[in-house]
Amino acid sequence: MATSTYKCPNCGAGLLFDPELQKVRCDFCLSEFSIAEIEAYNQKLETEAEQPAKPPRETDENSHLISYHCDSCGAEVVTDETTSATFCYYCHNPVLVTERLTGSYRPQKLIPFAVDRERALDIFKTYARSKKFVPKDFTSASQLEKMTGIYLPHWMADYQASIDYAGTATNLRVWSSGNTEYTEHKEFILERKGTVDVSHVHEVAIRKIDRQLIDSITPYDETAAVDFSQAYLSGFFAEKYDIQQPEVQPVIENRVRQYAETLVQDTIGAYNRVNLTRKDVGIAARAWHYTLLPAWIMTYFYRGKTFVYGINGQTGKIHGELPVDQKKLSVTSLLIGAAVLAALILGGLFLW
């Protein structure tokens, strides 16, 4: 099956994942189901029914767009080559491109959305009010409609670092008594051996997303990650990775090594001088997980520049550059200048 939609067992309408309830809900009959319940229901349907033939799939060799057919209304759904969850623009049901969620493209882990759309919009509007001179249409209804919940692909790894440090450390203390200066020289033997577990180190795995923006809305609480279920994607967009694991592995390993070295340095403490004769940090991967992390993304085009905003879908942390309406800023500056000038003139008249 190329596409699928999670449907309500009671009325057949499309289901959406609700971040506040942490369940899927039906907006038509108001039913609610846990992830385990809806997965069991879908499994039962698959066992009882014959698998339908794959709907036609059309591709354009000169384009990155691929079209599928919505299994709710039959309308054509057009996505780019990395999108794995989207919406049907005709019937508005959530559509999962299931062939992009299988095999090596099936995520092992996922952090569910905890920030729903309403809260994300409140966070954004509060953030926009932090600067007085944003353009008038910056928080208009048409602009806020662009807020999109997306699961972004990441490679997440657990590593173990083996530490073997050796050397000496020196402390010097100088003081005077009468006409005599004293120097105390203390030398210590340093040795650090052991292992450090570094878990949940992740790196974004898709090229079309601004990596700096995504890094700016971290951290996530990776301990809240759950086993992947397609039901979590209902009502949100999702992307599949286009950066392979070997490409991000050196980045993650460097981060693990730096963390382990910092941790060891903290245990050594402060000395006047440290001389390390051995400094070995060996790292070994314990597990790799293809993981989806939640984010709310919105773009704003102003005076030839595209501004992009990201909100952490778990914590609500927001990042993005706010635009400045130069006309509004100039008018305000002129009004302030005129008020100051009037105050000076009136002040001078009273003095006379």
Phi, psi and chi 1 to 4 in degrees:
 res  aa     phi    psi   chi1   chi2   chi3   chi4
   1 MET       -  125.7 -177.1 -177.1  -69.3      -
   2 ALA   -78.3  -36.7      -      -      -      -
   3 THR  -133.0  159.5   63.0      -      -      -
   4 SER  -153.4  158.9   69.4      -      -      -
   5 THR  -134.5  132.7  -60.5      -      -      -
   6 TYR   -75.7  118.7  -85.1   74.0      -      -
   7 LYS  -109.8  148.8  -65.4 -176.2  178.0  179.5
   8 CYS   -65.4  127.0  175.6      -      -      -
   9 PRO   -63.3  -20.4  -22.2   33.4      -      -
  10 ASN   -90.2  -38.8  -64.6  -28.1      -      -
  11 CYS  -129.9  -10.3   69.7      -      -      -
  12 GLY    86.6   -0.6      -      -      -      -
  13 ALA   -74.3  162.7      -      -      -      -
  14 GLY   -69.1  141.8      -      -      -      -
  15 LEU   -97.3  148.7  -67.2  171.9      -      -
  16 LEU  -124.2  143.6  -57.8  173.0      -      -
  17 PHE   -79.6  129.6  177.1   73.3      -      -
  18 ASP  -103.7  112.6 -171.3  -45.1      -      -
  19 PRO   -61.5  -33.0  -24.3   34.6      -      -
  20 GLU   -71.7  -42.7 -172.7  176.3   -4.9      -
  21 LEU   -81.3  -23.1  -62.1  173.1      -      -
  22 GLN    58.1   35.8  -69.7  -65.7  -63.4      -
  23 LYS  -137.2  167.4  -66.0 -179.8  177.1 -179.5
  24 VAL   -91.4  143.8  -72.7      -      -      -
  25 ARG  -132.4  156.9   60.0  175.4  169.5   77.3
  26 CYS  -108.8  118.3  174.5      -      -      -
  27 ASP   -73.6  -13.0  -76.1  -16.7      -      -
  28 PHE   -85.4  -53.4 -172.3   77.4      -      -
  29 CYS  -107.9    3.1   69.1      -      -      -
  30 LEU    66.4   20.3  -54.9 -179.0      -      -
  31 SER   -74.3  153.2  -60.9      -      -      -
  32 GLU  -130.8  142.2  -62.2  172.1    3.7      -
  33 PHE  -139.6  140.5  -53.2   93.3      -      -
  34 SER   -71.9  163.9   70.1      -      -      -
  35 ILE   -61.5  -40.6  -60.2  -62.3      -      -
  36 ALA   -63.9  -39.4      -      -      -      -
  37 GLU   -66.1  -44.5  -73.0  170.7  -21.0      -
  38 ILE   -73.5  -31.7 -158.9   63.6      -      -
  39 GLU   -66.6  -41.3  -74.0  -71.6    5.6      -
  40 ALA   -65.0  -40.1      -      -      -      -
  41 TYR   -63.7  -44.8  173.8   74.5      -      -
  42 ASN   -65.5  -37.3  -87.8   17.1      -      -
  43 GLN   -63.4  -38.8 -174.2   64.1   42.1      -
  44 LYS   -64.7  -42.4 -178.4 -177.7  175.2 -175.4
  45 LEU   -62.4  -40.5  -69.9 -177.2      -      -
  46 GLU   -66.2  -35.4  -73.8  177.6    8.8      -
  47 THR   -73.7  -33.7   -5.4      -      -      -
  48 GLU   -82.0  -31.0  -69.3  176.3   -8.2      -
  49 ALA  -104.2  153.5      -      -      -      -
  50 GLU   -74.4  146.2  -68.2 -178.6    2.9      -
  51 GLN   -71.6  126.1  -68.8  -67.4  -26.5      -
  52 PRO   -69.7  157.3   24.3  -31.2      -      -
  53 ALA   -65.9  152.5      -      -      -      -
  54 LYS   -63.0  131.8  -86.4 -167.0  175.2 -177.5
  55 PRO   -64.5  154.3  -16.9   28.2      -      -
  56 PRO   -60.9  141.3   19.0  -29.6      -      -
  57 ARG  -123.5  127.7  167.8 -175.0  173.7 -177.9
  58 GLU  -114.7  137.1  -58.1  166.8    5.4      -
  59 THR  -128.3  152.1   61.3      -      -      -
  60 ASP  -113.9  115.8 -179.6   -8.0      -      -
  61 GLU   -61.5  -24.3  -67.5 -179.9   -3.5      -
  62 ASN   -96.6   10.7  -60.3  -43.2      -      -
  63 SER  -137.6  159.2  168.9      -      -      -
  64 HIS   -94.2    5.4  -67.3  -65.4      -      -
  65 LEU   -92.3  141.1  -60.9 -179.9      -      -
  66 ILE  -130.2  136.8  -57.9  175.2      -      -
  67 SER  -109.2  141.9   63.3      -      -      -
  68 TYR  -127.1 -176.3  -63.7   84.2      -      -
  69 HIS  -124.7  131.8  -70.1   89.4      -      -
  70 CYS   -64.3  130.1  172.5      -      -      -
  71 ASP   -83.7    1.8   65.8  -16.8      -      -
  72 SER   -93.5  -43.9  -67.2      -      -      -
  73 CYS  -125.0   -9.4   68.6      -      -      -
  74 GLY    86.2   -1.0      -      -      -      -
  75 ALA   -68.8  157.0      -      -      -      -
  76 GLU   -77.2  132.5 -173.7  176.0   55.8      -
  77 VAL  -113.9  120.2  179.0      -      -      -
  78 VAL  -106.5  127.1  179.4      -      -      -
  79 THR  -132.2  167.7   73.1      -      -      -
  80 ASP   -87.8  179.9   66.7   15.4      -      -
  81 GLU   -73.4   -9.2   58.3 -171.3   -5.1      -
  82 THR  -110.6   -6.6   59.4      -      -      -
  83 THR   -78.0  129.8  -58.7      -      -      -
  84 SER  -118.0   -8.7   52.2      -      -      -
  85 ALA  -145.0  132.7      -      -      -      -
  86 THR  -152.3 -161.3 -177.5      -      -      -
  87 PHE  -129.0  152.4  -71.3   87.4      -      -
  88 CYS   -84.2  121.1  171.8      -      -      -
  89 TYR   -75.3   -4.2  -75.0   94.1      -      -
  90 TYR   -94.9  -54.8 -174.8   78.9      -      -
  91 CYS  -101.6   -6.0   69.0      -      -      -
  92 HIS    67.0   12.7  -56.5  -68.5      -      -
  93 ASN   -76.5  145.1  -89.4  -33.5      -      -
  94 PRO   -65.9  138.3   21.2  -29.4      -      -
  95 VAL  -123.6  126.4  175.9      -      -      -
  96 LEU  -104.2  123.8  -55.2 -179.9      -      -
  97 VAL   -84.6   89.1 -173.5      -      -      -
  98 THR   -65.5  -29.4   51.1      -      -      -
  99 GLU   -68.7  -15.2   66.8 -177.5   48.9      -
 100 ARG   -94.0    7.4  -63.4 -179.8 -176.1  173.7
 101 LEU  -123.8   23.3  -64.7  167.1      -      -
 102 THR  -123.0  167.2   57.3      -      -      -
 103 GLY    59.3 -133.5      -      -      -      -
 104 SER   -70.6  -14.0   62.5      -      -      -
 105 TYR   -94.1    3.1  -72.9  110.9      -      -
 106 ARG   -85.2  117.6  178.9  179.2  174.4   83.1
 107 PRO   -63.6  148.0  -19.2   32.4      -      -
 108 GLN   -87.6  -34.5  -72.2   91.0   38.2      -
 109 LYS  -131.2  163.1  -64.4  -71.8 -177.2 -179.3
 110 LEU  -158.7  139.6  170.6  146.1      -      -
 111 ILE  -101.6  115.8  -66.7  179.9      -      -
 112 PRO   -67.4  154.3  -14.4   28.0      -      -
 113 PHE   -60.8  133.0  -89.3   89.3      -      -
 114 ALA  -113.2  -18.3      -      -      -      -
 115 VAL  -102.2  116.0  174.8      -      -      -
 116 ASP   -82.9  176.5   61.1   18.1      -      -
 117 ARG   -61.0  -42.5 -178.0 -179.5  180.0   79.8
 118 GLU   -61.0  -44.2 -174.0  177.1  -15.0      -
 119 ARG   -68.5  -36.8 -174.0  178.9  161.1 -153.6
 120 ALA   -62.1  -40.8      -      -      -      -
 121 LEU   -66.3  -38.7  -69.9  173.6      -      -
 122 ASP   -62.8  -42.4  -72.8  -18.5      -      -
 123 ILE   -61.3  -43.6  -69.2  168.8      -      -
 124 PHE   -65.9  -43.8  178.7   77.1      -      -
 125 LYS   -65.8  -37.6  -73.8 -174.7  -81.4 -170.0
 126 THR   -63.6  -42.1  -57.9      -      -      -
 127 TYR   -63.8  -41.3 -175.9   66.2      -      -
 128 ALA   -64.8  -34.6      -      -      -      -
 129 ARG   -72.3  -10.1  -73.9 -165.5  -68.5  -93.5
 130 SER   -70.8  -13.7   66.5      -      -      -
 131 LYS  -125.8  128.1 -175.0  174.5  -78.2 -171.3
 132 LYS   -76.4  -23.5  -65.5 -179.0  179.9  178.8
 133 PHE  -106.7   34.7  -56.5  109.2      -      -
 134 VAL   -76.8  154.4  -64.0      -      -      -
 135 PRO   -58.3  153.9  -24.4   34.0      -      -
 136 LYS   -60.1  -38.4 -172.5  177.4  179.6  180.0
 137 ASP   -88.6    9.4   67.6  -21.6      -      -
 138 PHE   -63.5  -34.3 -172.0   55.8      -      -
 139 THR  -115.7   28.4   54.3      -      -      -
 140 SER   -70.1  162.6   65.0      -      -      -
 141 ALA   -60.7  -40.1      -      -      -      -
 142 SER   -66.2  -32.4   59.1      -      -      -
 143 GLN   -74.4  -43.1  173.5   60.2   28.7      -
 144 LEU   -67.4  -22.7  -64.8  177.9      -      -
 145 GLU   -63.6  -19.3  -78.3  178.0    4.6      -
 146 LYS   -77.9   -8.9  -61.4  176.2 -175.9  176.3
 147 MET   -63.0  121.8 -177.9   75.6   76.7      -
 148 THR  -127.0  129.9  -54.9      -      -      -
 149 GLY   -86.9  123.1      -      -      -      -
 150 ILE  -132.1  134.8  -55.3  177.5      -      -
 151 TYR   -88.5  120.4  -79.7  103.9      -      -
 152 LEU  -101.7  137.2  -64.2  173.1      -      -
 153 PRO   -76.8  136.3   28.3  -33.2      -      -
 154 HIS  -135.6  151.0  -73.5   68.8      -      -
 155 TRP   -95.6  126.7  -72.1  110.8      -      -
 156 MET  -121.3  135.1 -174.0 -178.5  -69.0      -
 157 ALA  -133.4  150.6      -      -      -      -
 158 ASP  -114.4  129.9  -60.8  -26.6      -      -
 159 TYR  -127.4  160.1  -90.4   78.7      -      -
 160 GLN  -123.3  127.6 -173.9  173.2   81.6      -
 161 ALA  -105.1  128.8      -      -      -      -
 162 SER   -98.2  123.2  -59.2      -      -      -
 163 ILE  -105.6  132.6  -52.1  -61.6      -      -
 164 ASP  -144.6   95.0 -172.3    3.8      -      -
 165 TYR  -114.2  143.3  -86.1   42.7      -      -
 166 ALA  -149.3  149.6      -      -      -      -
 167 GLY   163.4 -162.8      -      -      -      -
 168 THR  -130.3  155.8   57.2      -      -      -
 169 ALA  -131.5  143.5      -      -      -      -
 170 THR  -125.6  136.5  -56.4      -      -      -
 171 ASN  -120.9  133.1  -95.3  -15.5      -      -
 172 LEU  -117.4  137.2  -64.2  175.8      -      -
 173 ARG  -132.7  126.6 -173.8  167.1   71.1   95.0
 174 VAL  -119.1  132.9  179.5      -      -      -
 175 TRP  -149.7  163.4   73.8   95.5      -      -
 176 SER  -120.9  144.2  -62.5      -      -      -
 177 SER  -137.4  112.5  178.5      -      -      -
 178 GLY    66.1 -129.3      -      -      -      -
 179 ASN   -94.8    8.9  -65.3  -35.3      -      -
 180 THR  -109.1  133.8  -53.1      -      -      -
 181 GLU  -103.6  131.8 -177.2  179.5   88.2      -
 182 TYR  -113.2  144.9  -62.6   90.8      -      -
 183 THR  -128.6  124.1  -60.1      -      -      -
 184 GLU  -104.5  124.6  179.7 -175.6   71.0      -
 185 HIS  -114.8  117.4  179.3  106.0      -      -
 186 LYS  -119.6  130.3  -72.5 -175.1  176.9 -180.0
 187 GLU  -119.9  136.7 -170.1  167.4  -75.7      -
 188 PHE  -123.4  146.3  -55.5   88.1      -      -
 189 ILE   -89.7  129.1  -64.7  174.5      -      -
 190 LEU  -104.7  134.6  -70.8  179.3      -      -
 191 GLU  -152.1  126.1 -170.8  171.4   -6.6      -
 192 ARG  -132.5  120.1  -62.8  -70.6 -173.7  -86.7
 193 LYS  -136.8  143.7  -77.2 -172.0  177.7 -177.7
 194 GLY   154.5 -170.5      -      -      -      -
 195 THR  -125.2  149.0   57.5      -      -      -
 196 VAL  -127.0  125.2  177.1      -      -      -
 197 ASP   -89.9  123.7  -71.8  -27.0      -      -
 198 VAL  -117.6  111.9 -174.0      -      -      -
 199 SER  -114.0  157.3  -59.1      -      -      -
 200 HIS    61.3   38.2  -50.7  -51.4      -      -
 201 VAL   -83.8  123.3 -172.9      -      -      -
 202 HIS  -130.1  158.6   55.9   80.4      -      -
 203 GLU  -143.9  135.5 -178.0   71.1   12.0      -
 204 VAL   -61.3  143.6   67.2      -      -      -
 205 ALA  -122.2   30.7      -      -      -      -
 206 ILE  -140.1  139.7 -173.1  169.0      -      -
 207 ARG   -82.2  -30.4  -59.6 -177.3 -163.6  -79.2
 208 LYS   -78.4   -6.5   66.3 -177.5  178.6 -176.1
 209 ILE   -96.2  137.3  -64.1  -66.1      -      -
 210 ASP   -65.2  111.9 -177.2   -7.3      -      -
 211 ARG   -63.5  -36.7 -177.1  170.7  -60.1 -178.3
 212 GLN   -63.6  -38.6 -176.1  178.5   -4.5      -
 213 LEU   -63.3  -46.0  175.6   71.9      -      -
 214 ILE   -65.5  -40.8  -60.2  -53.5      -      -
 215 ASP   -62.1  -31.5  -71.7  -16.0      -      -
 216 SER   -73.8  -19.0  -62.0      -      -      -
 217 ILE  -100.8    3.2   62.5  173.0      -      -
 218 THR   -76.2  165.4   55.5      -      -      -
 219 PRO   -90.3  165.0   32.6  -35.1      -      -
 220 TYR  -104.5  156.4  -73.4   86.3      -      -
 221 ASP   -89.3   93.4  176.3   11.4      -      -
 222 GLU   -69.0  -15.9  -66.1   86.9   -5.6      -
 223 THR   -68.0  -14.9   59.5      -      -      -
 224 ALA   -86.8    2.0      -      -      -      -
 225 ALA   -64.7  141.4      -      -      -      -
 226 VAL  -122.2  165.5  -63.1      -      -      -
 227 ASP   -63.9  142.2  -69.1  -23.7      -      -
 228 PHE   -65.3  137.6  175.0   74.1      -      -
 229 SER  -141.7  137.4  165.3      -      -      -
 230 GLN   -62.4  -22.9  -68.6 -175.9   17.0      -
 231 ALA   -61.1  -31.0      -      -      -      -
 232 TYR   -64.3  -23.0  -72.2  109.6      -      -
 233 LEU   -82.5  -16.8  -53.6 -173.5      -      -
 234 SER   -61.9  122.2  -69.3      -      -      -
 235 GLY    95.2   -0.9      -      -      -      -
 236 PHE  -129.7  162.3  -63.1   95.5      -      -
 237 PHE   -85.9  158.5  -73.4   82.6      -      -
 238 ALA  -148.3  148.3      -      -      -      -
 239 GLU  -118.2  151.2  -60.9  -73.9  -15.4      -
 240 LYS  -103.3  159.8   71.6  178.7 -179.6   67.2
 241 TYR   -72.3  147.7   67.3   83.5      -      -
 242 ASP  -128.0    9.0   60.3    3.0      -      -
 243 ILE  -111.8  121.1  -60.4  176.5      -      -
 244 GLN   -75.2  157.0  -58.1  -64.9  -35.6      -
 245 GLN   -55.1  -45.3  177.4 -170.1  -37.7      -
 246 PRO   -58.8  -25.6  -25.1   35.3      -      -
 247 GLU   -72.2  -34.9 -167.8  172.5  -21.1      -
 248 VAL   -93.5  -11.4  -57.2      -      -      -
 249 GLN   -58.4  -44.8 -171.2  165.3  -26.0      -
 250 PRO   -61.6  -35.4  -21.7   32.6      -      -
 251 VAL   -64.7  -46.5  177.9      -      -      -
 252 ILE   -67.6  -41.7  -74.0 -177.9      -      -
 253 GLU   -64.7  -37.2  -71.3 -174.9  -11.0      -
 254 ASN   -64.1  -38.8 -175.7   53.9      -      -
 255 ARG   -66.7  -41.0 -156.9  173.2  -62.9  162.0
 256 VAL   -62.5  -44.7  170.2      -      -      -
 257 ARG   -62.9  -43.5 -172.8  173.7  -76.7  105.2
 258 GLN   -63.4  -40.7  -72.7  178.8  -10.2      -
 259 TYR   -64.0  -45.0  175.0   77.8      -      -
 260 ALA   -62.7  -42.8      -      -      -      -
 261 GLU   -64.4  -39.9  -70.7  176.5   -6.8      -
 262 THR   -64.1  -40.5  -58.1      -      -      -
 263 LEU   -62.8  -43.1 -163.7   63.0      -      -
 264 VAL   -65.5  -42.6  174.6      -      -      -
 265 GLN   -59.6  -38.0 -173.0   58.5   49.7      -
 266 ASP   -63.8  -32.8  -71.5  -16.0      -      -
 267 THR   -76.3  -22.7   69.2      -      -      -
 268 ILE   -74.5  -39.6  -68.5  175.4      -      -
 269 GLY    85.2 -164.8      -      -      -      -
 270 ALA  -105.2  126.1      -      -      -      -
 271 TYR  -131.2  162.6  -68.0   92.8      -      -
 272 ASN   -64.6  -35.5  -65.6  115.9      -      -
 273 ARG  -151.9  137.8 -173.7  168.8   59.6 -112.4
 274 VAL  -125.9  128.3  173.8      -      -      -
 275 ASN  -122.3  106.5  178.0   33.7      -      -
 276 LEU   -92.5  123.8  -68.7  175.6      -      -
 277 THR   -93.5  -17.5   55.8      -      -      -
 278 ARG  -145.3  130.5 -173.3  170.2   64.3 -108.3
 279 LYS  -143.9   82.9 -176.6 -176.8  175.1 -177.9
 280 ASP  -110.0  128.3  -65.8  -26.2      -      -
 281 VAL  -129.0  107.5  179.2      -      -      -
 282 GLY  -102.3  136.1      -      -      -      -
 283 ILE  -122.3  145.0   58.4  172.9      -      -
 284 ALA  -140.9  134.8      -      -      -      -
 285 ALA   -73.4  134.4      -      -      -      -
 286 ARG   -98.5  -34.0  -67.8 -173.3  -68.4  117.5
 287 ALA  -165.1  146.8      -      -      -      -
 288 TRP  -120.8  138.9  -82.5   85.6      -      -
 289 HIS  -131.6  132.6  -56.7  -70.3      -      -
 290 TYR   -84.0  117.9  171.2   33.4      -      -
 291 THR  -129.8  144.6  -54.3      -      -      -
 292 LEU  -106.2  130.7  -61.6 -179.1      -      -
 293 LEU  -118.0  141.4  -57.7 -176.2      -      -
 294 PRO   -86.7  141.4   31.9  -33.6      -      -
 295 ALA  -151.7  146.0      -      -      -      -
 296 TRP   -99.2  127.3  -70.4   97.1      -      -
 297 ILE  -122.7  138.0  -56.3  -67.6      -      -
 298 MET  -143.0  142.6 -172.1  169.9   74.8      -
 299 THR  -117.4  153.2   58.4      -      -      -
 300 TYR  -142.8  124.7  177.0   70.0      -      -
 301 PHE  -101.1  123.4 -172.2   74.4      -      -
 302 TYR  -146.9  121.4 -177.2   68.0      -      -
 303 ARG    51.8   47.6  -66.4 -174.1  177.6  -86.9
 304 GLY    80.2    3.8      -      -      -      -
 305 LYS  -123.4  137.7 -179.9  177.9  178.4 -179.6
 306 THR   -96.7  121.2  -59.2      -      -      -
 307 PHE   -99.9  132.5  -65.0   82.3      -      -
 308 VAL  -119.4  135.9 -174.5      -      -      -
 309 TYR  -123.5  139.8  -56.6   90.7      -      -
 310 GLY  -126.4  139.9      -      -      -      -
 311 ILE  -126.4  127.0  -61.4  175.7      -      -
 312 ASN   -61.8  119.8 -173.7  -49.9      -      -
 313 GLY   -71.9   -5.3      -      -      -      -
 314 GLN  -106.2  -43.4 -178.3 -168.3   39.6      -
 315 THR  -105.6  -21.3   66.8      -      -      -
 316 GLY    87.5    4.3      -      -      -      -
 317 LYS   -65.6  133.6 -177.0  179.3  178.3 -178.5
 318 ILE  -119.0  149.5 -174.8  171.8      -      -
 319 HIS  -150.1  145.1 -179.8   80.1      -      -
 320 GLY   158.8  150.2      -      -      -      -
 321 GLU   -82.7  127.7  177.6 -170.3   -6.7      -
 322 LEU   -85.5  132.8  -69.4  173.1      -      -
 323 PRO   -75.3  156.3   28.0  -32.9      -      -
 324 VAL  -118.7  126.7  176.3      -      -      -
 325 ASP   -82.2  101.4 -173.8  -24.7      -      -
 326 GLN   -62.1  -33.7  -66.4  -63.4  -25.2      -
 327 LYS   -64.7  -45.8 -174.9  177.8  178.2 -178.7
 328 LYS   -63.1  -39.4 -170.5 -172.0  -70.2 -172.5
 329 LEU   -65.1  -41.6 -180.0   59.8      -      -
 330 SER   -66.0  -43.8  -59.6      -      -      -
 331 VAL   -61.1  -44.5  169.6      -      -      -
 332 THR   -62.2  -42.0  -55.0      -      -      -
 333 SER   -63.0  -40.8  -59.9      -      -      -
 334 LEU   -64.7  -41.4  -74.7  172.3      -      -
 335 LEU   -64.5  -42.4  -70.0  173.9      -      -
 336 ILE   -64.0  -43.4  -67.7  172.6      -      -
 337 GLY   -62.0  -41.6      -      -      -      -
 338 ALA   -65.1  -40.0      -      -      -      -
 339 ALA   -64.6  -41.6      -      -      -      -
 340 VAL   -64.5  -43.9  170.8      -      -      -
 341 LEU   -62.2  -43.2 -178.6   60.7      -      -
 342 ALA   -62.2  -40.3      -      -      -      -
 343 ALA   -64.0  -39.2      -      -      -      -
 344 LEU   -65.8  -42.2  -69.3  173.0      -      -
 345 ILE   -64.9  -47.1  -68.1  171.3      -      -
 346 LEU   -62.3  -40.9  -71.6  171.8      -      -
 347 GLY   -60.6  -38.9      -      -      -      -
 348 GLY   -67.3  -37.7      -      -      -      -
 349 LEU   -63.9  -42.1  -70.2  174.9      -      -
 350 PHE   -65.8  -34.4  -79.3  117.6      -      -
 351 LEU   -65.8  -37.0  -74.1  174.5      -      -
 352 TRP   -71.6      -  -75.3  100.9      -      -
